[in-house]
Amino acid sequence: MKKRNFLLGRGERLAEPVKIPSGPVDKISPYTFAETKERLQPMLNNLAEKISELSDDVCPEGNTVAVLTLNPEFIAKSYYPDKLLRTLGLETIGSRKKVITPEKKSKEREPIETTTTELFVKGHRNSFLRWASEFSSWTESDANVQIMEIEEINFPYAETKIKEFTNNGETQVFEVVLQGNDDFSEVLFKKYLNKIGLDPSFKRRFYVGGLSFFEIAAPAELIEDIAEFSLVRIIRKMPELRLLRPTFRSTGVGGGKVDYHDLEPVNKNLKVAIFDGGVPEDHPICHWTTPYEFTDCGPATEELLEHGISVTSAFLFGHLDPSQPLPQPYSYVDHYRVLDDEPGQNPYELYEVLNRIDDILSEEKYEFINLSVGPYLPIDDDEVHAWTAVIDHYLSTGNVVATIAVGNDGEGDPSINANRIQVPSDCVNGLAIGACDVPDNNWRRATYSSVGPGRSPGLMKPDLVDFGGSLGRPFLSVGADGIGYLQTGGTSFAAPSVLRISAGIKAHFGNSLGSLAIRTLLIHSSESSLIPKSEVGWGRVARDLDSIVLCDDHIMRVVFQGKITASKYLRAPIPLPLTPIDGMVNIKATLCYATNTDPHHPNNYTRSGLEVFMRPNKNKKRKVKEGESEPMHASTKPFFGEMRSNFASESELRNDAFKWENCLHAEKRMRGTSLIEPVFDIHYNARSEGHNDTKFQELNYALIITVEAPKVPDLYDRIVRRYATQLEQIQPIIDIPLRISE
């Protein structure tokens, strides 16, 4: 039997905590304390005037909201003006990014347009009025000096909360987002709506993080009145569901019939869910699929069922080859029909569908889920949609692999972002999947596949692409009639195809690889290309399991699955032989983690961040100046930093932006002789609502490192021998051919 070099596991046994000293960084404010008072006093006076004019009805329990714009030099989480806000009796209830040109920059540098943060702060009206009246007498106390971090103070006018919509003179369904998620605020909001002539049921609403999402039917002329309520953050017309029409479709392939079999899945114990248009109970794929219906669902349509069957076929079998029998599925799958009408016909459908998905995810513990449905809505950099917030919440445990189709609007108008990835593929804890045009070499993005980048953090969207079909090479699935094939195309089929590969890894290797490790493996082993990252993300998913889990003799791949404590450093060695390596070495590394999110802070959306430093040579340390002590650790070398160049045009990128990206992937070519006991030092940064979170907490991570040394033909064996008592080959629990059919 041919020797197989399986990837190595238990890399976390090599990792150890390290202490790395870091001192405080002094910041010089662009303004003096006196300049700050002179600049901000007129803004405070205007704020006080507007707040004084507010009626009691729009101020729940006397509370209202103001907007503080931070100077761009003070947006890092360590400069959060916590002492100032406590002194004023105010609390932060949200934030978002804002592009400004500050009046001044420190060290007499020329101000330029840049991105900063707006803080929404809530407090009693009297607190704001007292601030305005007493501000002129302020002195430079410990708390008061934080006012020098503020660039602007503004009142949130009602019209700024309203997203553009078409006023057709009729009652429409709107999505209203409230800052805060307590029952009392909801009661007071409903009381206010009753007073202006509305009686919403609030039957379907979602509470995620610090936001409440409501579905409200209202005549257009009342929208500005609704926006007057102090806690309203945004109002927009309720988006429609995406049309589940493939980019093209036709039945029959040369008159052929699908050659079914009755084989059981490779692993019968995996829990997989698809949320889509439904599968008829008498369809042949129900041998491996359990269809579920909701009691509040109306009848299914033929078009929706066809979509649901094709999506399920893509998960079970991938892209079909009519000359071959169906491949053996990797698992059974539960299919939930969450759609019951033609998208766009029911103005309440978006929340109805999300409510059904929410109900299932709150009750069932699935390991794999696929979403090829969602709002017909490109992502918004300034706001997080309810679909994204709800689904990211469920994925934040890191125990689920979720594939989400990015949408088929890649040919939309880029000047208005109409071609951008669609909600909820901006979930940072899910895999956003786009489509490529062919299943073999010389692939490109399918023209219909929506493009990135995603929101920051979460810029690398789509994460991956897979074959989704094109006019020249259709995606083949089993047809709705259960007899023939369907020729089709769309990201709807690329996404479950990637989930199939994920389930295949789990089916073969069981609990040796967790969900985070599977996600990391997919990215790590993807086929990179020169196509812009905004189109195809990290690249196309590997064609077969062999290229994911097997190593050639001159290649070593190791998996770390562990935990790291907040504010601590973890050192992860890069396994190498004891003897020097001849020639050039290629090192590839991928680091992923799941994170809790703050949807009311879109530009500080992820609560966890990992900063990675490579130390390639333990003997090389920076030169010390006279009077300095010898460095404790070897010099660092950038490794993941080049990710920034993929988004060089993004003016909002900050120096610390990539600390908060929850997937890092890069590779570097280095001389073998320059690598002496190389390591990655990983630092865990934790934040909550945009500022430091010092509570003790642990974060699960998965790190995969590949070392390739063409001039060392037995590299794999040499590393296995060196770490024989620590690293282990991850062997399949089911030894069957590891080739995935196309």
CORZI-V273163 format. One line per field, one symbol per residue. ss: DSSP state (@ for helix, = for strand, . for the rest). phi: phi as a letter, one per 40 degrees, with the letter a starting at -180 (. if undefined). psi: psi as a letter, one per 20 degrees, with the letter a starting at -180 (. if undefined). Layout:
BEGIN
ss: ???
phi: ???
psi: ???
END
This chain:
BEGIN
ss: ....==.==.@@@..===..............@@@@@@@@@@@@@@@@@@@@...@@@.@@@========.@@@..@@@..@@@@@@@..===========....@@@....============@@@@@@@@@@@@@......@@@@@@======..@@@@=........=========...@@@@@@@@@@@@@.........====..=========@@@@@@@@....======...=......====....................=====.......@@@@.====.........@@@@@@@@@@@@@@@@...............=====...........@@@@@@@@@@@@@@@....====...=..=.......@@@@@@@@@@.....=====........@@@...=.=........======........=.....=............====.......====......=====.@@@@@@@@@@@@@@@@@@@@@@..@@@@@@@@@@..=.....@@@@...=.....@@@@==...===========...=====..........==========...=...=@@@.=.========.=...................=...@@@@@@@.........@@@@..=========@@@.=..==========..==.....===========......@@@@@@@@.....==.............
phi: .ccbccdcbgdccccacbbbcabcbcbbccbcccccccccdcccccccccccccccccbdfgcabbbbcccdcbccdcbdccccccccgbbcbiaacacbbccabcffcccbcacbbcbcbbacdcccccdcccccccbccdcccccccccabbcccdcccbcdacccgbcbcbbbbbchaccccccccccccdccgbbccfcbabbbfbbbbbbbcacdcccccccccdcccabacdcccccccdcaaacgbggcbcccbbcccdbcbcbbbbbachbccccdcccbbbcbbbcccccccccccdccccccdcccbgccbccbcdccccacacbbcbbaacdgcbcccccccccccdccccbbbccbbbbbbiccaccbccbbcddcccccdccccgcbcbbbcchbbccccccbgcccdbdbccdccbccbbbbcbcbcfcaccdcccbccccbchccbccabacbhadcbccbbccccgbcbbcaaicdbccccccdcdccccccbfccbcccccdcccccccccaccddccbgchcddcacdccbbbcccbbbbbbbabbcdgbbbbbcccacccdbcgcbbbbbbbbacacbbccbdcbcccbabbbbcbcaccbbccccdgcccdcbcccbdbcccddccbdcccccbdbdccbccabaaabbbccccbbfcabcbbccbaafgbdbcccabbcbbbbbbbbbdcbcbddccccccbdcbcbcccccbcbdbcccc
psi: ppppnqqqakhihhqqqqpoqprqopppqhqrggggghghghghggghghhhiqqhhinokjqaqrpppqphikiqhijplggghghikqqpjrrrqpproqhrqrkkqpqrprpapppopqrqhhgghhgghihhjqrmrgghiihiipgqpqpnqghiipqprpnjjrprpqopppoqkqhghgghghgghhhjjqmqhkgoqpopckqppqoppqqhiighggihphipgqpqpoqrqqplprhrqqqpnkjqqpnrrkqqrgoiiqopppobirpqhjqhiihjpoqqqqhjpaqqqhghhgghggghghggiapqoiiqrpqpqhrrqpoooiqjrppihoijhghgghhggggghihqnqhpqpojraqmoqqphhqpqgggggghghiihjjpoppppirkkijrohhjkijqqqpkijphjroppaqrhqibrlqrpphipqrbraqoqkhnpqgrqrpiqrhhnqpprqrhijgarppaqqihhgghhhhghghgghhhibjhorgghgghggghjqorrjpphigjciaqqqhrhgigiqqrhjqppqppoaqqqpjrqppoqoprrhqqpqaqppppqppqqqqqqnijmhilgpiqqpppppnhoiioqqpqrpiqrpqhrrqqpqgihihhhhkhioiiprhjgihjpjppprqqpqphiioolqrppppoppqpkirpojqpqqpprpppppppnhjnikgghhhgghkhigqqpnqqionrpkppq.
END
